[in-house]
């Protein structure tokens, strides 16, 4: 997947893979405890690419929001809807770990993601 998108990674560096599954019933909001952040201080020692693979995700909310830092705050720049809508569909998001981002809370469904970080 990285090769097809012309993203080169270090073959000798770290890779981190995390599986996240959460479900919400009857409008119960599922918080994720993330603030707006970069992935540079994660389990991977160096600068990294982040790859999020959404599997069987069908919920309200749960968007992945990207931000630009301004002198006084953060401005939303891109919103990625996590829903795949069909059980046989996946959605993949690849981005530089140096980009500010935050997953939003969700409700009424499930959010299933594989989050990978790969050293540059």
Order of alpha helices (4+ residues) and beta strands (2+ residues): beta-beta-beta-beta-beta-beta-beta-beta
